[in-house]
């Protein structure tokens, strides 16, 4: 705590005397905090002191943010940037969680914190100074140069510790470092509001724990799949309303579906992403960009059924994965057409959206599964359930192009399709 206070006071002094860019001061604080926390595995044998330090740090940082006398002296160290961010609060929370998860394994703690401390800071500063190739995100714009700098620092933050302090083979270490750096770079690109300080170390820890157990072939396959998904989605973004971070988020979630479930679970989101721009072209008068929140909302329901399938060892629940995704695609099509006409949809265009969402996904569903009486009945029941979900979604839409609905309206729009899609359990259990 003394080091944290001294670091903040020193940064405030530098800021007053030299007037550097606010991002430079903020990232200097970020790096200093991270390097101090790297000592924790050698200082503490139990997790409760780290948890206590995290709580005290959050309280102290909240005081700097909220209490006027302290804010006047130190507030610009962390709050000088114009964008909204709670990253300084997420930082100690992430350190405490990773320390608890690592359970004394020094590398499992230090590599994620090293990536968080160095790669995130270098990414921001390189992007600020040299970023020329921009892409849209939830927070405005980020640069390709900054993201590449993040990848390089994340690569070396993983490669050097594994090379020096483990007996893992050199080929495996190289592939682990490339794959981890690439995936965490995508995570940084899609994060918003300072959540990268939470997402980056947790994602790094989970990936590292899995990757160190894999063979060269398994690591190479994972890396190739991720690169191919990214290569597929970036050109697709030009045909859709996805912004840059939303396209990367879609690639990340598709990778998660493949890594957890295999190729059949990857096929549905890929087909949906490829076919949907043609199914429902955006009306030229509606300038609405799809961001990370949209992608997460669409994929949350399907990924929930993937998790249930894995937890209870019920692979046939892939039906509900396809059904929920088909209903979500139909719902987006309904929303677009309703916005274009500034009214609720009539019967014919509503049916077109439902049939389109059904055909896109359930013809592949019959091809990937053995065609039996069960799969045929499930596929025939799907348009009825998608129609009910579409009607519920259509009823929840306001007859206006207002893009700032209240909480009740937001809940109706975003929860009706996942809730109605649970009707797919009826034919599933009957069969």
Buried (B, 14 or more C-beta within 10 A) or exposed (E): EEEBEEBBEBBBEBBEEEEEBBBBBBBBBBBBBBBBBBEBBEEBEEBEBBBEBBEEBBEBBEEBBEEEEBBEEBBBBBBBBEEEBBBBBBBBBBBBBBBBBBEEEBBBBBBBBBBBBBBBBBBBBBBBEEBEEBBBBBBEEBBBBBBBBBBBBBBBBBBBBBEEEEEBEEEBBBBBBBBBBBBBBBBBBBBBBBBBBBBBBBBBBEBBBBBBEBEEEBBBEBBEBBBEBBEBBBEBBEEBBBBBBBBBBBBBBBBBBBBBBEEBBBBBBBBBBBBBBEBBEBEEEBEBEBBBEBBBBBBBBBBBBBEEBBEEEEBEBBBBBBBBBBBBBBBBBBBBBBBBEEEBBEEEBBBBBBBBBBBBBBEBBBEBBEEEEBBEEBBEBBBEBBBBBBBBBBEBBEEEEEEEBEEEBEEBBBBBBBEBBBBBEEBBEEB
